[in-house]
C-alpha cells in the first residue's frame, strides 16, 4: 500500500469523507477522525492533507512506530451519523491494518462506536488516553517555565476550549497548582468546567490578549495568525490543539516578541503516544514516553534559541531526520 488520498461518497448515509495517508515509513498510518461542517469538499480535502502531515511529524517526534494519516467527515443535513460511520468503517476495513484511527474534533464517542462496529482499528477516547493528553501539555508548559527561568508553580493559564481535550488539560493543570481562565464557543460548557475547577470564564476570541502566563489552545486549529501573534500578552503558547499557527510568518512573529511556542506536534502528542505505544508497540507503561514530550519540548525550544530556526523548524528537522533514517535502513 502507498500513501495517498481516498474520497468516499455514500448517498444512502450522506457520508462525505476523506482519508489522506501521508506516510507509512515508520509503521501503519495513525490519525483521528475529524467531523466538521466544511464549506466544500475541497476544503475537507485540504484539511485532511494538512492534518495528516502533522500526524506524521507528531508520531515521528514521539518515537512511535507509526506513520501519519487523517480522516475528515463533512457534516450536513443529509448525514445520518450512525449509518455514515458504520459505512466508513466498512470502507476502512478494506484497507486492512494499514490505518488506525480515533477521536478528533467534532467526533463523538457514539460516532466512534458505530465506526468500531465495522472497523476494528479504532482507539476509543478512554480515561487513560485523555489523561495522557493532559499530562503531555502540562509537561510541555513546565518545559517553557524552565526555559524562561520561571517556577512552574502557580501559573495563570488561559485554556481555550472546554471539550474533551480542554477539560483534560485544565484538570491536569489545576492538579499542579495553576489558576485557570477558560473560554469556549459554548459558554455553558466553559462555565461548567470553570465552576468545577475554580476557574474564571472569558470569551474565547480574546484569550490571546489576556494578561496571563500561558495560553493553551485546546480546541480548533488556525487560531494564531500574524495579527493575533502581535497581540499575544502571555510569555508562552502551548496547548492540545492541532495546527494552531496559520503560517511560518505568524510563528516568526511570536519568536521575535520572545513568546515561547511549543509546536503542537509535540504538545498535542500525549493521547496518540499512549494509544499507539500501548496497542501497537506493546508497551505496558507509556508514562515515560509521555514524560519525554516535555524533555523534547525543552530541547526544541533551547535549540531554536541557539539557531536561526523557529521551534517548528527544529521539530520538523528532527522528525524528518528520523523518517529519512528509517527509509534508508
N, C-alpha and C positions, 0 to 999 in steps of 0.2 A: 504493500500500500504506500502511496505517495501523499505528501502534503497537498492540499488543495481545498476547493470550495464546493459545498453541496447546498443546493437550494431546493427546498421541499414545499410544494403547494398541494394542499388536500382540501378541495372544495367541500367535501362532506362534513368535515370538522371545522372548517375555517382556518386550518393551520397554514401559516406562512412562516417558515423557519429557515435559518441559515446556519450552517456549520462551517466554520473555517478552521482547517487544520494547518497550523503554522510550521510545526516541526515534530519529527519523530526520531531525531538523532539520539536523544538520551533515554528514550523509552516511549510508552504509549502516550498519546496526546491527552492532556488533562486540562479541563476548564469548565466553568459553571454555565448554567443556563440563565440568560438574562431575558426577562419578559417586559416589553415596553411598547408604547404606542408610537412607533417610528412613523414619521410623516410619509415616507415612501419605502419601498422595498430596497431601493438603492442605499438609503440611509442605514437600513439594517445591515446590509452587506458591508458597508464601510466600517460600521461599528464593530462587527464581528471580526473583521480583519485586524483592526487596531487592537482590540482586546486579546485576540489570540496571540499576537506578537508579544504583548505584555506578559501573558501566561508563560510563554517560552522562556522569557528572560527571568521571570519570577521563579519558576521551577529550577532553572539552572543555578541561580544565585542561592537558593535554599538548599542546594545539594541533593535534590530529588532525582531519582531515575525516571524522569518523565519529560516529555515534550509539551507543547502548548497547543490549545485549541480554544474555541469559544462557540457556544450555541446562542443564538438570539431568536426569540419568538416575538412576532409582531402581533400586538393586541388589536382588537377591533370588534365591531358589533356582531360579526358573524362567527367569532371564535367561541367554540364550545370547548372549554378548557379540559374537562375530563377526557373527552374523545380526542382532542388535539394532542394532549401529552401522551396518551396511550399510543396514538398513531406515530408520534415522534419516536417513542421508544422502539416500535417495530422497525422503523427506518434505521435507527441507530444500531439495532441488533444485527442488521445485515452487514455492518462493518466489522463485526467480531469484537475482539478485545483491544482494538487499536484506539478506542476512545473511552475515556472515563469522565463523568460529569457530576455536578452537584448544584447547590443553591447559588443564586446570584440575585442581583437587584430585580425586584418585581416578581420573582418566582416563589410561590408558597410551598409549604410542606405538603399540602394536598396535591399541588401540581407534581411535585417530586414523587409522591406515592403512585400517582397514575403513570408517570414515566417509568418508575421502577417495576410496575406490574408487567411491562413488556420488554424491559431492558435492564439486565442485572447490574451494570456498572454505574450505579447511581449512589453517590455518597450523601446520605441524609445529614441534615444540619442538627446533629445531636449536641448535648451539653459539652462534650469534650471538644468538639470542633469549634463551637462558639467560644469556649474558654480559651482555646489556643489563639484565636483571633485577637481577643482582648489582651492576652499576655504579650503577644508579639508587639503590639502598638506600645504598651507600657515599657517594654524593654528598649524600644527604639527611642521613646521620649526620654528615658533615663540616659541613653547614649547622647542625645542632644544636650542634656544638662551637663554631662561630663565634658563634652567638647567646649561648651560655653563657660565652664568653670563654675557652674552653679550647683546648688544642692537639689537633688530630685524630690526632696520632701516639700510638701505644702504648696505645690504649684497650682496656679489658677489656669484652668484649661477649658477652652470652648470646644464642645463636641457638636459638630454639625451632622445631624441625623440621629433619630432615636429608634431606628429599626433594629433588626437582629444584631447587626454589627455595631451600630452606635451604642446600643444598650450594653453589649459585651465589653466594649472599650470603656464606657462610663463606669460600669461596676468595677472593672479591674483597677481603674484609676482611683476611685473612691477608697478601695481597699488599701491603697498605698498612700492615702492621706491627701489626695488632691481635692481642690474645691472646683465645682463644675458650673459652667454656663452651657445650657443646652438649647438647641434650636432645631426645628423640624418643620417641613411644609405642612404637616398635620399637627396643629397646635396642641390638640388634646393628647396626642402621643408624647410630645415633649413635656407637657405638664405632668402627666402621669409618672414619667421617668424622673423628672426633677423632684417631685414630691417624695418618691421612693428613696431617692439618694440625697436629698437635701440640697439640690442644686437650684439654679436660677434659670428662668426661661427668657429667651430673647428671640427676635426674628432671625431666621437662618440666613437671610440675604446679607445682613450687616455684620456677620460674625468675624470677618477678617479685619474689621476696623475696631474691634473691641480691645480695650486695654487689658490684655491677658498675657500669660507667659507663652502658651502654646495654643495653636488652633489644630484640631483633629478632624479633618473631613472624613466622614464615615457614611456618606450616602452616595449621591451621584458623582460622576467624574466631570471634568471640564469646568471646574469652579474657579480656577485661578488663571485669568488671562493677564496681559500686561498691565491693564488698568487696576485690577484687583491687587496684583503684586506690588504696585506702587503705594497701595493704601494699607498693606498689612502692618499692624502695630505689634503683633507678637514677635518674639525673637526666634520662634521655631514653628514649623508646619510639619505635622506628622500624623497620619491617620490610616484608616482601614479601607478607604475608597480606592477605586482603580482609576488610573489616567486622570489624576487630579489637575495637572497643569496642561494647558492647551497648546503650549509652544515652547521651543527652546529659548526664545527671547523672554518669555514670562519667567522661566526658571532663572535666566541670567539676571533679570531684574531683582529677584529675591536675593541672589548671591551678592550682587553689588550693594544691596542695602543691608548686608550682614544678617540676613534672616536664614537660619539653618533650615534646610529642606531635606527630609529623608525621602528618597524616591519610593513611591508607593509599591514598586515591585519588591521592596524589602519589607516595609512596614505592614503591608496587607497580606503577607505570605503565611501568617500563622495557621489559618484554617487548612489551607492546601498542604502545608507541611505536615500537620498532624494526620490528615486524611490519607495522603499518599504514602507517607513513611510507614504508617501502621498497616494499611491494606495491601499496598503493592510491594513494599520493601521488607515487610515482616519485622519491623522494629517495634518492640513492645513498649519501650519508654521513649516517647518522642519529645519529651520536655527539653533535653539537651539541644536538639535541633532547633527548637523554637527559641530557646535562650540565645542560641548562636546568632539569631537575626539581629539582636541588639548589638552584639560584638561586630557583626558585619556592618551595621549602620554607622557605628563609630569609626570603623576603618575607612569606610567610603567617605564620610564627612571630612576626616583628617587628610585623607589623600587628595580630596578635592581642594582643600585649603592650601595644600603644598604644591599644587599644579595649576595649570591654566584651564582645567576642565571643571565642569559642573558636577555635582553629585550624580545626576542622571547619566552623564557621560562615563564617569568612573564605573558605575554599576553596570552599564551596558558593556563596557570593555571587559569587565570581569566575566560576565555571563557568556559573551561571545567567545572568549578565550577557552572556557570550559567546553562549549559546544564544538568549537573547532578541533580541540584536542580529541574529543570523542569521535568525531567524524573521520579523523586521520588514523585512529587506532584500529 
